[in-house]
Each structure stands twice: as C-alpha cells, then as structure tokens.
Amino acid sequence: MASPVIGDIAILHHVRIWLELFTGNTEEAERRLTHLRNRALHTEDPSDPSRAATAVSLTTAAALTGDRTDIPLAVTLAEAAVASPFLAPVYASAAWNARALAAYVMHDVEIAQRLRRDTGLFVPGAGEGTFLADASLGLLALVVGQSREAIQELRASRERTRHRVAAHCWTTYELGRVLSEGGSAGERDEGTSLLHEALALAQKHGLPPVESRVRECLKRLEPAAVSDRAAGLTEREVEILRLLAAGKTDKEIAYTLHITAKTASNHVGNILRKVGAGNRTEAARFATRHRLAE
C-alpha cells in the first residue's frame, strides 16, 4: 500500500503543475505532467494516489489550455482511483472532481448527470491545489443545461474561494459568462461587471489563461457596428439566422424558405463559420446581440 509520503509528493507535483499552468508556463507544466503521467501508468498499487493527482492535473491542463488530448487518460485514471477501496478519501474526492472537470471540458451530459446523482465525494471548500473542485457542482449543472442551479452554485463557490486568488478568478469568470450570455437584463449587466472584475484579477496576479478566456468572452459581447450586415452575412443568411435563433431545425428552415434540407444545412454551416460560433446556441446568441433575431 502506498505511503503517505508518496501521496504528498504526488500532490506537490500537481500543485506545481497547477501554478505553472495558471501563470502560462506550459513548457514546465508539461515536463512535470510527463513525470506524473509515467508514474500513474506504471503503478500497480491500487492505493497509489498518483492516479488521482495525475487525473486532476490532466483535466486542469485541458480546462486551461483547451487541449483535450489527455482527457481519455484522465478519465481512466480517475475512475480507477475512485473504484479503489484502498485509496485515502481525500484522493478519492480529488479523483471525483477530476471526473467532473473532464465532463465539463468535454461537455459530456451523460457523465455529468451520473456525477450529479452521486455527489458523496464532493467536498465544498476544497484546497487551492484541486483547482475548480469547489465549483464542481456548478460546472456540472452548466453541462446539463441547469443554468439557474449553476448560477446559484457558482455564486456560493465564488464566496468560498475569495481567499484563493486563481480559483476565485476563474469562478468569477464562469459566473460572469453565464450571467452575461443568458440571464435577465440586470443579470447581464452583473455578468459583464464580473467579467471585468475577473480580467482585473487575472492581470494583477499574472494569470494569462484566465485573462485570455475573459477577453474572448467580452469580445463576443461587443455590439455590432452595423447589425444587418454583421460578420458579412448575406440577406439569405440573415434570414436563416433569424429562423435558427427562433429554434427552427434545418428541415423546418427548408420548409419555411422552400429550399432543400441540404441547402439549409449548408447555409447554417456557413453562418456558424462567419459568426465564429461553435454551435447553433452560440449563433442564436450572436443574432440576439446583433439585433438580428426577431
């Protein structure tokens, strides 16, 4: 059975990786990740905490960098750690949080729903080294589309992390993003204010990954200078975007405009590319912000 010393070393590696990632030193973070990854892959001791520490490190890296390459490995390690009856509870909790962060990064609704039904390993007020452990319930609520619950959980998490700068900064960003993109008029104003607060924190404390995310979000919220020709959309594309924003499927758009479903689908693809949207929901938000929705 692994000794407590091994656990301490694994956690220290994770905390150092976490600090390197948050401050933008990805090269050093990757060097340390490689060390943890190799140990986790070669251990046969079910009580070895390096599995949990590595899972947390890999999902943290994915959340901050956007690189999802190691998510399958992180999930495998986290599930093995959680399933071990010999692992200390603190490491089992860390593994659960790693699985939650993986579900968030991959927007895995099925896994998020399962984790929401099994929150026995969730520990509020977790330490700085576990990154977004404190916000896990809010992030899972976002994945399954429960925005009101997510807002409530993220507000609580934001209060709990006030003395942990990086986690507080990221949680402030997440809460600001949710409020500014989908709340009421008052909540949108609050969300924008929170985003500027997160930006100021990121700049003050040298957190480039968070600063980059906040700037991207604020840029998406900027109003269009010329709304009826936003992003170079043609008249037909504006017409289709209005229908898309109204919740119409490609088939329904095709029926309404007397075109084929394939043509409608092609138009939607062009619209997503032009407005920089990753999906139909983001395109609908673009239409609302640019006053193109009916």
Backbone bond lengths (Angstrom), bond angles and torsions (degrees), N, CA, C in turn:
res aa  C-N    CA-C-N  psi(-1)  N-CA   C-N-CA  omega(-1)  CA-C   N-CA-C  phi
1 M - - - 1.465 - - 1.524 109.67 -
2 A 1.332 117.50 138.20 1.459 121.72 -176.10 1.520 110.87 -64.29
3 S 1.324 115.81 143.85 1.459 120.67 -179.54 1.520 110.33 -83.08
4 P 1.344 117.76 159.32 1.460 120.46 176.91 1.524 112.44 -58.42
5 V 1.349 116.41 -29.72 1.464 120.30 -179.66 1.520 110.57 -61.66
6 I 1.351 116.28 -42.94 1.463 120.55 178.60 1.524 110.05 -59.94
7 G 1.328 115.47 -41.38 1.461 119.62 178.81 1.509 111.17 -62.40
8 D 1.347 116.64 -43.39 1.462 120.45 179.91 1.522 110.82 -62.07
9 I 1.331 116.79 -42.23 1.464 120.72 179.86 1.525 110.70 -63.48
10 A 1.335 116.41 -43.41 1.458 120.29 179.85 1.528 111.23 -61.42
11 I 1.333 116.36 -43.63 1.456 120.29 179.90 1.527 110.77 -66.92
12 L 1.336 117.16 -39.10 1.463 119.68 178.00 1.523 111.06 -62.18
13 H 1.335 116.83 -40.33 1.469 120.36 175.71 1.529 110.00 -60.35
14 H 1.342 115.75 -44.55 1.460 119.27 -179.32 1.526 111.58 -62.58
15 V 1.320 117.73 -45.31 1.462 120.96 -179.21 1.525 110.22 -61.16
16 R 1.334 116.40 -41.40 1.471 119.41 178.84 1.533 110.34 -64.81
17 I 1.336 117.48 -41.65 1.466 121.25 177.02 1.520 110.07 -60.37
18 W 1.311 114.79 -45.31 1.463 122.21 179.59 1.529 110.66 -57.07
19 L 1.348 117.13 -45.50 1.465 121.61 179.74 1.528 111.00 -66.06
20 E 1.330 116.63 -41.55 1.464 119.92 -179.80 1.531 110.72 -64.91
21 L 1.324 117.08 -40.18 1.459 120.51 179.54 1.523 111.36 -65.41
22 F 1.313 116.25 -45.85 1.466 120.40 -177.34 1.529 111.94 -65.09
23 T 1.327 116.58 -32.08 1.460 119.36 -179.32 1.526 112.47 -92.50
24 G 1.347 116.21 5.64 1.461 120.22 173.37 1.511 115.66 85.83
25 N 1.328 118.54 7.94 1.472 121.59 179.73 1.522 109.19 -89.46
26 T 1.321 116.23 72.33 1.461 121.05 -173.18 1.528 113.11 -68.92
27 E 1.320 117.45 -28.87 1.468 119.79 -178.82 1.534 110.95 -65.52
28 E 1.334 116.80 -46.81 1.460 120.29 178.48 1.522 110.84 -67.62
29 A 1.331 116.10 -36.95 1.465 120.03 178.14 1.527 110.35 -61.36
30 E 1.328 116.91 -42.41 1.458 120.59 -179.25 1.523 111.00 -67.25
31 R 1.318 117.86 -36.32 1.470 120.63 178.01 1.528 110.09 -61.52
32 R 1.308 116.63 -44.07 1.457 120.83 -179.75 1.534 111.11 -72.81
33 L 1.321 116.49 -34.65 1.464 120.15 175.92 1.521 111.07 -61.07
34 T 1.328 116.22 -40.90 1.463 120.75 179.21 1.526 110.78 -60.30
35 H 1.331 116.77 -40.86 1.467 120.92 178.20 1.530 110.90 -62.09
36 L 1.342 116.99 -48.47 1.460 120.76 -179.80 1.527 111.65 -65.24
37 R 1.330 115.20 -40.92 1.469 120.66 -178.70 1.528 110.75 -61.00
38 N 1.318 116.60 -44.54 1.468 120.71 -179.26 1.524 111.51 -64.67
39 R 1.327 117.15 -40.78 1.465 119.64 179.82 1.522 110.84 -65.59
40 A 1.337 116.04 -44.18 1.466 120.55 -178.03 1.525 111.53 -63.81
41 L 1.336 116.93 -36.12 1.464 121.05 -177.57 1.536 112.32 -73.88
42 H 1.328 116.42 -22.56 1.458 118.71 -174.25 1.525 114.08 -107.59
43 T 1.318 117.27 -3.86 1.462 118.42 179.32 1.523 111.06 -80.92
44 E 1.325 116.32 141.88 1.463 121.80 175.55 1.527 110.93 -113.32
45 D 1.323 115.48 3.12 1.463 120.63 -178.77 1.531 108.94 -85.44
46 P 1.336 119.44 114.22 1.463 121.70 -177.64 1.524 113.64 -65.38
47 S 1.339 117.10 -16.12 1.459 119.95 179.20 1.525 112.42 -95.63
48 D 1.343 116.92 0.52 1.469 121.20 -178.25 1.540 109.48 -68.14
49 P 1.334 118.58 117.77 1.460 121.29 -176.88 1.524 114.25 -74.99
50 S 1.339 117.47 -4.82 1.466 118.58 -178.48 1.527 111.33 -64.93
51 R 1.345 116.98 -25.88 1.471 119.10 176.58 1.523 110.37 -62.16
52 A 1.332 115.48 -49.01 1.462 120.01 -179.53 1.524 110.95 -64.84
53 A 1.340 116.54 -44.65 1.466 120.49 -179.06 1.528 110.95 -62.20
54 T 1.332 116.35 -40.57 1.461 120.03 179.69 1.525 111.02 -67.82
55 A 1.323 116.70 -40.83 1.470 120.09 178.42 1.524 110.86 -60.04
56 V 1.332 116.70 -43.96 1.465 120.69 178.48 1.523 110.50 -63.66
57 S 1.322 116.80 -43.55 1.463 120.96 -179.10 1.525 111.90 -62.66
58 L 1.336 116.33 -43.93 1.465 120.35 -177.77 1.523 111.64 -67.51
59 T 1.334 117.51 -39.93 1.468 119.20 179.58 1.522 110.83 -72.28
60 T 1.335 117.18 -34.24 1.461 120.45 175.30 1.527 109.89 -61.82
61 A 1.330 115.95 -45.30 1.468 120.37 179.13 1.522 110.77 -60.48
62 A 1.328 116.79 -41.65 1.466 120.10 -179.96 1.529 111.47 -64.72
63 A 1.329 116.51 -40.33 1.464 120.43 -179.79 1.523 111.49 -65.25
64 L 1.319 116.77 -38.16 1.460 120.44 -175.30 1.522 113.74 -84.53
65 T 1.334 116.90 -32.43 1.468 119.82 -175.78 1.520 113.47 -101.40
66 G 1.340 116.80 -20.82 1.461 119.95 -176.37 1.515 113.50 84.54
67 D 1.331 117.87 -2.65 1.464 122.31 178.94 1.527 109.14 -85.92
68 R 1.332 117.27 113.54 1.461 122.08 -174.64 1.529 113.48 -96.48
69 T 1.316 117.04 8.98 1.466 121.41 -173.51 1.531 112.87 -54.13
70 D 1.331 117.23 -41.92 1.464 121.02 -174.10 1.523 113.98 -90.60
71 I 1.333 118.11 4.34 1.459 119.96 -177.66 1.535 112.02 -61.48
72 P 1.340 120.79 -44.90 1.480 119.30 178.21 1.525 112.59 -56.78
73 L 1.333 117.21 -41.98 1.460 120.57 178.29 1.527 110.21 -65.35
74 A 1.322 116.53 -42.14 1.466 120.41 -179.98 1.525 110.83 -60.73
75 V 1.320 116.57 -41.55 1.466 120.98 -179.81 1.523 110.31 -65.08
76 T 1.333 116.81 -43.58 1.473 120.89 178.89 1.521 111.14 -60.19
77 L 1.320 116.32 -45.39 1.465 120.63 -179.40 1.531 111.44 -66.83
78 A 1.329 116.44 -40.50 1.471 120.40 -179.17 1.521 111.04 -65.33
79 E 1.336 116.30 -43.47 1.460 119.49 -178.81 1.527 111.13 -67.70
80 A 1.333 117.22 -36.48 1.467 120.38 176.88 1.523 110.42 -65.15
81 A 1.323 115.96 -38.92 1.461 120.22 179.96 1.526 111.41 -67.20
82 V 1.333 116.22 -46.13 1.466 120.51 -179.48 1.525 111.31 -63.00
83 A 1.332 116.33 -35.16 1.464 120.85 -177.67 1.526 113.19 -75.84
84 S 1.333 117.38 -14.79 1.458 119.93 -176.77 1.529 111.16 -76.73
85 P 1.349 118.09 124.85 1.468 120.91 178.15 1.534 112.22 -77.50
86 F 1.326 116.59 -6.68 1.464 120.53 -176.10 1.522 113.08 -99.77
87 L 1.329 117.61 -8.41 1.456 121.02 -175.48 1.522 111.23 -78.87
88 A 1.326 116.31 136.22 1.465 120.80 179.12 1.536 109.79 -59.32
89 P 1.336 118.31 144.10 1.470 121.98 -176.74 1.523 114.33 -54.05
90 V 1.330 117.57 -37.38 1.466 119.20 -178.09 1.523 111.08 -62.92
91 Y 1.338 117.29 -35.61 1.460 121.02 179.47 1.528 111.16 -78.55
92 A 1.323 117.06 -33.16 1.467 120.34 175.10 1.517 109.89 -63.76
93 S 1.329 117.22 -39.19 1.459 121.69 177.26 1.524 110.50 -64.63
94 A 1.340 116.19 -41.62 1.462 120.24 177.95 1.524 110.94 -61.77
95 A 1.339 116.68 -39.81 1.459 120.93 179.13 1.533 110.86 -65.32
96 W 1.334 117.11 -40.59 1.477 120.95 177.24 1.523 110.03 -60.54
97 N 1.316 116.12 -43.99 1.463 119.96 179.72 1.528 111.77 -65.61
98 A 1.333 116.20 -34.82 1.465 119.39 176.01 1.522 110.42 -63.18
99 R 1.345 116.25 -40.24 1.468 120.35 178.52 1.527 110.32 -65.45
100 A 1.332 116.17 -38.11 1.467 119.86 178.47 1.525 110.53 -65.87
101 L 1.323 116.72 -41.78 1.465 119.77 -179.91 1.526 111.03 -67.07
102 A 1.335 116.47 -34.85 1.464 120.51 176.48 1.528 110.37 -64.20
103 A 1.329 116.94 -42.72 1.467 120.94 178.14 1.520 110.35 -61.56
104 Y 1.322 116.62 -38.37 1.460 121.93 178.90 1.529 110.69 -66.20
105 V 1.324 116.61 -48.30 1.466 121.32 -178.26 1.529 111.15 -61.92
106 M 1.347 116.31 -41.29 1.459 121.09 -177.13 1.532 112.75 -89.62
107 H 1.322 116.52 -3.94 1.471 122.16 -175.40 1.528 110.02 51.88
108 D 1.333 114.59 49.64 1.458 121.92 -177.87 1.531 109.04 -90.03
109 V 1.332 116.03 96.88 1.463 121.78 -174.24 1.525 111.31 -64.11
110 E 1.324 116.98 -42.32 1.468 120.97 -177.16 1.529 111.46 -60.99
111 I 1.335 116.15 -47.93 1.463 119.92 -179.89 1.530 110.35 -67.90
112 A 1.316 116.83 -38.93 1.467 120.01 179.31 1.525 110.60 -60.85
113 Q 1.318 117.06 -41.21 1.464 120.64 179.01 1.531 110.66 -64.41
114 R 1.339 115.82 -40.02 1.471 119.19 179.51 1.524 110.97 -65.64
115 L 1.310 117.13 -42.83 1.456 120.72 -179.74 1.529 111.57 -67.12
116 R 1.319 116.79 -32.46 1.470 120.44 178.06 1.531 111.51 -67.87
117 R 1.339 115.52 -24.74 1.474 119.26 177.54 1.527 112.13 -85.33
118 D 1.333 116.08 -11.71 1.463 120.48 -175.87 1.529 109.00 -132.82
119 T 1.322 116.23 77.48 1.469 121.17 -174.90 1.540 112.13 -102.09
120 G 1.312 116.45 18.81 1.460 119.89 -177.32 1.518 113.61 -61.09
121 L 1.346 117.02 -26.08 1.457 120.28 -178.76 1.525 112.95 -95.77
122 F 1.341 116.62 -0.75 1.462 119.28 178.21 1.529 109.73 -74.14
123 V 1.333 116.03 129.59 1.466 120.76 -179.54 1.525 109.13 -124.10
124 P 1.350 118.83 104.00 1.467 120.22 177.94 1.518 111.01 -66.24
125 G 1.324 114.36 150.20 1.459 118.24 -179.50 1.505 112.88 76.60
126 A 1.357 116.85 24.97 1.465 120.42 -178.78 1.525 110.66 -65.98
127 G 1.328 115.83 162.34 1.457 120.59 -175.14 1.516 113.44 -71.61
128 E 1.347 114.44 165.78 1.454 122.13 -178.07 1.521 112.25 -56.98
129 G 1.325 117.08 -36.00 1.451 120.52 -175.52 1.517 114.26 -63.80
130 T 1.323 118.21 -17.00 1.454 120.17 179.68 1.520 111.72 -95.26
131 F 1.341 116.52 14.73 1.454 123.18 171.22 1.516 112.44 56.75
132 L 1.333 119.12 -104.97 1.458 120.76 -175.23 1.521 113.30 -99.57
133 A 1.334 117.12 23.16 1.466 119.30 179.69 1.522 110.70 -54.40
134 D 1.341 115.96 -39.82 1.463 120.18 -177.15 1.523 111.92 -64.02
135 A 1.338 116.68 -27.36 1.462 120.52 -176.40 1.529 112.97 -99.43
136 S 1.332 117.45 9.00 1.466 120.87 -173.19 1.527 113.32 -54.31
137 L 1.332 117.88 -45.36 1.462 120.38 -176.83 1.529 110.75 -65.32
138 G 1.319 116.77 -38.34 1.457 119.83 177.60 1.517 112.19 -66.25
139 L 1.324 116.70 -40.93 1.460 120.67 179.86 1.526 111.03 -66.35
140 L 1.343 116.81 -39.70 1.466 120.25 178.10 1.527 110.49 -65.40
141 A 1.331 117.03 -37.72 1.459 120.60 177.81 1.528 110.53 -63.58
142 L 1.330 117.12 -36.31 1.467 120.48 176.81 1.524 111.03 -62.57
143 V 1.330 115.92 -42.74 1.464 120.65 -177.00 1.528 111.32 -61.26
144 V 1.334 116.90 -39.85 1.471 119.90 -177.00 1.524 112.36 -90.35
145 G 1.334 117.13 6.94 1.461 120.34 174.37 1.514 115.88 83.43
146 Q 1.334 117.72 14.00 1.467 121.30 178.63 1.534 108.89 -92.09
147 S 1.345 116.21 75.53 1.457 120.37 -171.68 1.524 113.14 -66.06
148 R 1.348 117.57 -37.67 1.460 118.90 -179.39 1.530 110.92 -65.63
149 E 1.319 116.13 -42.22 1.466 120.22 177.15 1.523 110.33 -65.23
150 A 1.348 115.81 -39.73 1.460 120.06 179.61 1.525 110.53 -61.24
151 I 1.328 116.63 -43.15 1.466 120.87 179.63 1.524 110.34 -60.92
152 Q 1.325 116.01 -44.46 1.470 120.55 179.68 1.528 111.23 -61.63
153 E 1.338 116.31 -45.94 1.465 120.27 -178.92 1.530 111.29 -67.25
154 L 1.328 116.99 -40.50 1.459 120.48 -179.32 1.527 111.21 -68.21
155 R 1.323 117.08 -34.53 1.474 119.57 175.01 1.530 110.31 -61.55
156 A 1.338 115.99 -45.80 1.459 120.55 179.90 1.527 110.86 -63.75
157 S 1.329 116.41 -42.79 1.459 121.05 179.55 1.524 111.01 -63.90
158 R 1.320 115.81 -39.49 1.469 120.07 179.52 1.526 111.16 -61.23
159 E 1.317 116.59 -39.24 1.466 120.20 177.42 1.524 110.92 -66.63
160 R 1.340 117.09 -40.48 1.463 120.35 -177.37 1.527 112.59 -69.88
161 T 1.324 117.00 -22.33 1.468 119.59 -174.90 1.525 113.14 -103.13
162 R 1.313 118.27 14.71 1.467 120.94 -175.44 1.526 112.69 -57.87
163 H 1.310 118.05 -28.73 1.464 120.96 -178.41 1.528 111.55 -99.82
164 R 1.327 117.33 11.75 1.470 121.75 177.24 1.519 107.04 -125.46
165 V 1.311 115.79 94.53 1.458 122.77 -163.55 1.528 114.27 -54.26
166 A 1.325 117.33 -53.55 1.460 119.78 -173.62 1.529 111.83 -65.15
167 A 1.328 116.21 -46.99 1.460 119.53 179.24 1.531 110.38 -63.63
168 H 1.325 117.16 -38.94 1.464 121.75 178.77 1.535 110.45 -64.84
169 C 1.320 115.77 -41.61 1.464 120.83 179.67 1.525 110.60 -62.41
170 W 1.342 117.04 -46.60 1.469 120.10 -179.00 1.524 111.15 -66.46
171 T 1.333 117.31 -42.10 1.460 120.50 179.97 1.530 110.85 -65.28
172 T 1.333 116.50 -37.02 1.469 120.85 175.93 1.530 109.87 -62.56
173 Y 1.330 115.96 -41.06 1.471 120.18 176.53 1.522 111.42 -61.95
174 E 1.331 117.45 -47.67 1.467 120.58 -178.46 1.530 111.27 -62.06
175 L 1.336 116.51 -44.76 1.464 120.03 179.40 1.524 110.28 -64.29
176 G 1.320 116.38 -42.85 1.463 119.77 178.59 1.516 111.97 -62.49
177 R 1.319 116.40 -40.42 1.473 120.35 -179.91 1.518 111.07 -63.22
178 V 1.328 116.58 -46.62 1.467 120.46 -177.96 1.530 110.70 -63.40
179 L 1.328 116.53 -45.38 1.465 120.55 -178.43 1.527 111.27 -66.27
180 S 1.324 117.47 -42.49 1.466 120.73 -175.09 1.521 112.75 -72.46
181 E 1.325 117.21 -25.71 1.464 119.75 -176.11 1.521 113.89 -97.59
182 G 1.329 117.82 -17.61 1.459 116.70 -175.31 1.507 116.53 -145.18
183 G 1.334 118.72 6.09 1.448 120.70 -177.12 1.518 113.09 -89.94
184 S 1.333 115.91 -171.08 1.458 121.76 174.90 1.527 108.39 -73.07
185 A 1.341 116.76 176.59 1.468 120.18 -179.20 1.531 110.49 -57.97
186 G 1.351 116.06 -44.79 1.454 119.89 179.05 1.510 111.93 -64.78
187 E 1.334 117.43 -39.55 1.462 121.63 179.48 1.523 110.88 -68.44
188 R 1.328 116.77 -35.07 1.470 119.02 177.77 1.522 110.50 -63.31
189 D 1.322 116.54 -40.96 1.469 119.71 177.58 1.529 110.39 -64.40
190 E 1.340 116.51 -42.69 1.459 120.37 177.19 1.517 110.21 -61.71
191 G 1.337 116.15 -41.74 1.458 120.25 -179.62 1.515 111.98 -61.28
192 T 1.326 116.74 -44.55 1.466 120.44 178.75 1.520 110.50 -61.96
193 S 1.340 116.16 -40.29 1.470 120.53 178.00 1.524 110.91 -62.55
194 L 1.341 116.86 -41.13 1.462 120.98 179.33 1.529 111.12 -66.52
195 L 1.312 116.53 -37.10 1.461 119.73 178.01 1.524 110.64 -63.06
196 H 1.325 117.12 -41.82 1.468 119.94 177.54 1.530 110.61 -66.56
197 E 1.329 116.75 -34.64 1.460 120.27 176.22 1.525 110.35 -64.73
198 A 1.335 116.27 -43.62 1.467 120.43 178.49 1.525 110.76 -63.40
199 L 1.336 116.57 -38.63 1.463 120.70 179.10 1.527 110.43 -63.50
200 A 1.330 116.72 -43.61 1.464 120.52 179.45 1.528 110.99 -63.50
201 L 1.325 117.00 -41.08 1.467 121.02 178.30 1.530 110.93 -63.62
202 A 1.328 115.63 -44.36 1.464 120.26 -178.47 1.526 110.87 -63.14
203 Q 1.319 116.27 -39.99 1.470 119.79 179.20 1.527 111.31 -69.67
204 K 1.328 116.13 -41.86 1.471 120.44 -177.75 1.517 112.19 -64.57
205 H 1.346 116.40 -40.02 1.458 120.30 -173.65 1.532 113.37 -102.39
206 G 1.317 117.37 6.73 1.459 120.35 175.72 1.505 114.14 66.87
207 L 1.354 117.19 59.01 1.464 122.69 -179.08 1.537 109.26 -120.09
208 P 1.333 117.61 75.90 1.467 121.77 -174.48 1.525 115.35 -55.15
209 P 1.348 120.35 -41.72 1.472 118.48 -179.14 1.522 113.05 -61.44
210 V 1.338 116.70 -39.16 1.460 119.77 179.27 1.520 109.94 -70.82
211 E 1.324 116.30 -42.69 1.465 120.20 178.98 1.522 110.97 -57.42
212 S 1.329 116.61 -42.33 1.466 120.93 179.81 1.525 111.28 -62.66
213 R 1.335 117.29 -45.01 1.465 120.88 179.66 1.532 111.08 -62.31
214 V 1.329 116.09 -43.40 1.471 119.98 -178.15 1.525 110.04 -64.24
215 R 1.322 116.74 -43.94 1.470 119.75 -179.61 1.529 111.05 -61.86
216 E 1.323 116.82 -40.66 1.467 120.45 177.96 1.526 110.77 -61.21
217 C 1.321 116.29 -41.48 1.461 121.21 -179.37 1.523 110.61 -66.54
218 L 1.322 117.19 -45.18 1.465 120.91 179.54 1.532 111.20 -63.55
219 K 1.312 115.94 -35.83 1.467 119.59 178.84 1.521 111.08 -65.35
220 R 1.358 116.18 -38.69 1.468 119.56 178.68 1.521 111.63 -65.37
221 L 1.332 116.60 -25.43 1.457 120.50 -177.01 1.525 113.45 -86.04
222 E 1.344 116.28 -8.59 1.464 119.44 -179.42 1.526 110.02 -65.19
223 P 1.351 117.86 134.39 1.473 120.81 178.47 1.517 111.39 -69.29
224 A 1.316 116.11 155.36 1.467 121.13 -179.95 1.515 110.41 -75.97
225 A 1.331 116.44 144.50 1.461 120.40 176.06 1.521 110.48 -73.83
226 V 1.331 116.72 -40.62 1.467 121.65 177.40 1.518 106.80 -129.41
227 S 1.336 117.53 99.77 1.450 121.12 -167.92 1.526 113.73 -66.89
228 D 1.343 118.70 -35.96 1.460 118.32 -173.77 1.523 112.71 -80.20
229 R 1.316 117.66 -4.09 1.467 119.84 174.76 1.527 110.45 -130.22
230 A 1.329 114.97 28.98 1.462 119.91 -178.55 1.520 110.52 -57.77
231 A 1.317 115.36 135.01 1.481 122.74 175.96 1.524 112.78 60.82
232 G 1.323 118.37 18.21 1.456 120.96 177.62 1.511 114.36 72.02
233 L 1.319 117.72 27.81 1.463 121.60 -179.63 1.525 110.48 -72.49
234 T 1.321 115.47 142.13 1.465 120.25 174.62 1.531 109.21 -78.13
235 E 1.338 116.30 168.72 1.463 120.07 178.70 1.527 110.74 -59.22
236 R 1.324 116.86 -41.36 1.456 120.97 179.79 1.531 110.48 -64.60
237 E 1.348 116.94 -40.81 1.460 120.32 -179.65 1.525 111.19 -67.32
238 V 1.333 117.20 -36.66 1.467 120.06 176.15 1.524 109.50 -63.31
239 E 1.339 116.39 -41.07 1.458 121.28 178.98 1.535 110.42 -61.82
240 I 1.327 116.43 -43.61 1.465 120.81 -179.94 1.520 110.94 -69.78
241 L 1.328 116.32 -37.21 1.456 119.55 178.49 1.527 111.16 -62.56
242 R 1.320 117.41 -38.08 1.467 120.78 177.12 1.531 110.66 -61.52
243 L 1.320 115.96 -41.80 1.463 119.74 179.21 1.525 110.73 -68.75
244 L 1.329 115.90 -39.38 1.463 120.28 177.71 1.528 110.21 -61.76
245 A 1.340 115.78 -43.33 1.467 120.41 179.80 1.526 111.75 -65.02
246 A 1.340 116.12 -24.67 1.465 120.63 178.15 1.524 111.88 -82.57
247 G 1.345 115.81 0.23 1.461 119.87 176.39 1.510 115.11 93.72
248 K 1.332 117.48 11.54 1.463 120.82 -178.50 1.528 111.18 -74.49
249 T 1.326 116.59 142.13 1.463 121.87 173.69 1.520 109.04 -81.65
250 D 1.338 116.33 170.45 1.467 119.59 178.24 1.528 110.97 -58.80
251 K 1.328 116.94 -41.12 1.464 120.01 179.61 1.524 111.44 -63.69
252 E 1.336 116.30 -40.78 1.463 120.35 179.84 1.520 111.26 -68.60
253 I 1.334 116.74 -36.72 1.469 120.73 176.00 1.522 109.86 -63.88
254 A 1.331 115.32 -44.00 1.467 120.35 179.58 1.523 110.92 -60.49
255 Y 1.334 117.36 -44.18 1.462 122.04 179.76 1.531 110.85 -62.61
256 T 1.335 116.18 -43.08 1.463 121.17 -177.70 1.519 111.73 -65.73
257 L 1.331 116.81 -40.25 1.470 121.22 -174.76 1.528 113.39 -98.28
258 H 1.330 116.23 1.74 1.471 121.38 178.52 1.531 111.63 59.55
259 I 1.332 114.77 46.32 1.457 121.15 174.95 1.524 107.86 -127.05
260 T 1.320 117.30 172.22 1.467 119.54 179.35 1.526 110.31 -78.22
261 A 1.317 115.65 157.86 1.467 120.61 178.59 1.531 110.51 -63.10
262 K 1.337 116.78 -35.09 1.460 120.20 179.06 1.520 110.85 -65.21
263 T 1.347 116.41 -41.76 1.466 120.18 178.21 1.521 110.48 -63.41
264 A 1.331 116.51 -41.80 1.466 120.82 178.29 1.521 110.50 -61.49
265 S 1.346 115.98 -43.91 1.451 120.90 179.67 1.522 111.31 -62.05
266 N 1.339 117.03 -40.24 1.465 121.28 178.06 1.520 111.00 -63.38
267 H 1.331 115.79 -42.25 1.468 120.18 178.24 1.529 110.59 -61.98
268 V 1.329 116.13 -44.03 1.474 120.33 -179.54 1.526 110.11 -61.38
269 G 1.328 116.70 -42.25 1.461 120.26 178.18 1.520 112.05 -60.57
270 N 1.341 116.28 -41.93 1.465 120.55 178.25 1.522 111.48 -65.15
271 I 1.337 115.58 -38.68 1.472 120.25 179.49 1.522 110.42 -64.09
272 L 1.340 117.04 -46.58 1.466 120.60 179.64 1.524 110.77 -58.24
273 R 1.328 115.73 -41.46 1.471 119.77 -179.98 1.521 110.89 -65.80
274 K 1.321 117.34 -44.69 1.469 120.83 -175.85 1.527 112.60 -66.92
275 V 1.333 116.97 -38.20 1.465 119.16 -176.50 1.527 112.13 -91.77
276 G 1.343 116.27 -0.65 1.458 119.87 178.36 1.512 113.59 70.40
277 A 1.329 116.52 32.52 1.468 121.02 -178.63 1.521 110.28 -98.01
278 G 1.339 115.43 141.87 1.448 119.91 179.10 1.514 113.72 -87.23
279 N 1.337 116.56 -14.72 1.462 120.74 -179.49 1.529 109.39 -161.03
280 R 1.336 116.47 179.63 1.458 121.45 -176.03 1.537 111.79 -66.81
281 T 1.335 116.38 -33.87 1.465 119.66 179.97 1.522 110.68 -63.23
282 E 1.330 116.40 -44.17 1.461 119.95 179.03 1.528 110.84 -65.59
283 A 1.325 117.22 -36.53 1.464 120.70 177.75 1.526 110.38 -64.96
284 A 1.332 116.34 -39.39 1.471 120.47 178.59 1.527 110.34 -64.26
285 R 1.330 117.26 -39.27 1.461 120.68 177.33 1.526 110.64 -64.36
286 F 1.350 115.71 -39.62 1.462 120.38 176.71 1.525 109.77 -58.94
287 A 1.319 116.15 -45.10 1.469 120.69 -179.67 1.524 111.11 -60.75
288 T 1.322 116.79 -40.50 1.464 120.73 179.58 1.523 110.98 -66.05
289 R 1.345 116.77 -46.45 1.458 120.77 -178.43 1.523 112.39 -63.20
290 H 1.345 115.66 -34.52 1.450 120.68 -176.73 1.524 112.70 -95.84
291 R 1.329 114.41 12.00 1.472 121.23 176.74 1.533 112.08 57.04
292 L 1.317 114.79 37.89 1.475 120.42 177.21 1.513 111.38 -100.72
293 A 1.331 117.79 -13.59 1.460 120.47 179.66 1.529 110.18 -82.99
294 E 1.317 114.59 148.79 1.459 118.75 -179.74 1.512 110.01 -80.30
